[in-house]
């Protein structure tokens, strides 16, 4: 089995060879990186639709009208009107460019409205997007909660 250590020096990965167990077949770090890159090439990148949206709508927030340049374009986000970030039509009909402040406002309006109407259940609610596609083993929060519960036993 190989010992892998990650360093912050020029982005290099150091690999130290040790004795292999006869019963295990460990992949080399280079093989793992190759597999990850191969998987990433097969699916559309988030940057792809972001760049397409920037090309269609420009670097202007569609709510507040603030203009952005290359220095602060990271503050401009793509909002999916139907809430499904997998719905990325080529014509961009499901997108609008929002600055991070307007984007947060859009996603928190329902929560604020429920709170003001007294319909809130008193629990904290996450404003962040929740992916409807289930991941194996649940979300990171579910995994951490399970680990915490197992530790408490």
C-alpha positions as CSV (number, residue, x, y, z in Angstrom):
1,X,0.0,0.0,0.0
2,X,1.3,3.4,-0.9
3,X,1.5,6.3,1.6
4,X,0.1,9.5,0.2
5,X,0.8,12.9,1.7
6,X,-0.5,16.1,0.4
7,X,1.6,19.2,0.5
8,X,0.9,22.9,-0.3
9,X,4.2,23.2,-2.0
10,X,3.6,24.0,-5.6
11,X,0.6,21.7,-5.6
12,X,2.7,18.5,-5.6
13,X,1.5,15.2,-4.2
14,X,4.2,13.1,-2.5
15,X,3.9,9.4,-2.8
16,X,6.1,7.1,-0.7
17,X,6.1,3.4,-1.6
18,X,5.7,0.9,1.2
19,X,5.1,-2.9,1.2
20,X,1.9,-4.0,-0.4
21,X,-0.4,-6.3,1.4
22,X,-1.0,-9.4,-0.7
23,X,-4.8,-9.2,-0.2
24,X,-5.3,-5.6,-1.3
25,X,-5.2,-4.0,-4.7
26,X,-4.7,-0.2,-4.0
27,X,-4.9,2.2,-6.9
28,X,-2.1,4.6,-7.4
29,X,-2.8,8.3,-6.8
30,X,-2.2,9.0,-10.5
31,X,-4.9,6.4,-11.4
32,X,-7.4,8.0,-8.9
33,X,-6.7,11.5,-10.4
34,X,-7.2,10.1,-14.0
35,X,-10.6,8.5,-12.9
36,X,-11.8,11.8,-11.3
37,X,-10.8,13.8,-14.5
38,X,-12.6,11.3,-16.7
39,X,-15.8,11.6,-14.6
40,X,-15.6,15.4,-14.7
41,X,-15.3,15.4,-18.5
42,X,-18.5,13.3,-18.8
43,X,-20.8,15.8,-17.0
44,X,-21.5,19.5,-17.8
45,X,-19.6,21.9,-15.7
46,X,-21.2,24.6,-13.5
47,X,-18.8,27.1,-15.1
48,X,-20.2,26.2,-18.5
49,X,-23.7,27.4,-17.8
50,X,-22.4,30.3,-15.7
51,X,-20.3,31.5,-18.6
52,X,-23.2,31.1,-21.0
53,X,-25.5,33.1,-18.7
54,X,-22.9,35.8,-18.5
55,X,-22.7,35.9,-22.3
56,X,-26.5,36.1,-22.6
57,X,-27.3,38.6,-19.8
58,X,-24.0,40.4,-19.3
59,X,-22.4,41.4,-16.0
60,X,-25.4,43.2,-14.5
61,X,-27.7,42.1,-11.6
62,X,-31.2,41.8,-13.1
63,X,-32.8,42.9,-9.8
64,X,-30.8,45.9,-8.5
65,X,-29.1,46.8,-11.7
66,X,-25.6,46.9,-10.3
67,X,-22.9,46.6,-12.9
68,X,-19.9,44.3,-12.5
69,X,-16.5,44.1,-14.1
70,X,-13.8,41.4,-14.2
71,X,-12.5,42.4,-10.8
72,X,-15.8,41.7,-8.9
73,X,-17.6,39.3,-11.3
74,X,-17.3,36.6,-8.6
75,X,-20.1,38.5,-6.8
76,X,-22.5,37.8,-9.7
77,X,-24.4,34.5,-9.5
78,X,-26.8,32.5,-11.8
79,X,-30.2,32.1,-10.2
80,X,-32.4,29.3,-11.5
81,X,-35.9,30.7,-11.7
82,X,-37.6,27.3,-11.2
83,X,-35.2,26.3,-8.4
84,X,-33.7,23.3,-10.2
85,X,-30.0,23.8,-10.9
86,X,-30.0,20.8,-13.2
87,X,-32.5,22.6,-15.6
88,X,-30.0,24.5,-17.8
89,X,-31.7,25.1,-21.2
90,X,-29.4,26.3,-24.0
91,X,-31.5,29.5,-24.4
92,X,-31.0,30.4,-20.8
93,X,-34.7,30.8,-20.1
94,X,-34.4,29.4,-16.6
95,X,-31.6,31.8,-15.6
96,X,-31.2,35.3,-14.3
97,X,-28.0,37.0,-13.2
98,X,-28.2,38.2,-9.6
99,X,-25.6,39.7,-7.3
100,X,-25.0,37.6,-4.1
101,X,-27.1,40.0,-2.1
102,X,-30.1,39.9,-4.3
103,X,-29.7,36.1,-4.7
104,X,-29.7,35.7,-0.9
105,X,-32.8,37.9,-0.7
106,X,-34.7,35.8,-3.3
107,X,-34.0,32.6,-1.4
108,X,-34.8,34.0,2.0
109,X,-38.2,35.7,1.2
110,X,-40.3,32.7,1.8
111,X,-38.7,32.0,5.2
112,X,-39.1,35.6,6.3
113,X,-42.7,35.6,5.1
114,X,-43.5,32.4,7.1
115,X,-41.8,33.9,10.2
116,X,-43.8,37.2,9.9
117,X,-47.1,35.3,9.4
118,X,-46.4,33.1,12.4
119,X,-46.3,30.0,10.2
120,X,-42.7,29.2,11.1
121,X,-42.1,26.2,13.2
122,X,-39.5,27.9,15.4
123,X,-36.6,25.8,14.0
124,X,-33.7,27.2,12.1
125,X,-34.0,26.9,8.4
126,X,-31.2,26.7,5.9
127,X,-31.4,29.3,3.1
128,X,-28.9,27.4,1.0
129,X,-30.1,25.3,-2.0
130,X,-30.9,21.7,-1.2
131,X,-30.2,19.3,-4.0
132,X,-33.2,17.1,-4.8
133,X,-31.1,14.3,-6.1
134,X,-30.2,12.0,-3.3
135,X,-26.5,11.2,-2.8
136,X,-25.4,7.9,-1.5
137,X,-25.3,8.0,2.3
138,X,-27.3,11.3,2.5
139,X,-26.0,14.8,2.7
140,X,-22.8,15.8,4.6
141,X,-25.0,17.0,7.5
142,X,-26.7,13.6,7.7
143,X,-23.4,11.8,7.7
144,X,-22.0,14.1,10.4
145,X,-25.1,13.7,12.5
146,X,-24.9,9.9,12.2
147,X,-21.2,9.9,13.2
148,X,-22.1,12.2,16.2
149,X,-24.9,9.9,17.3
150,X,-22.7,6.8,17.0
151,X,-20.0,8.5,19.1
152,X,-22.6,9.3,21.8
153,X,-23.5,5.6,22.2
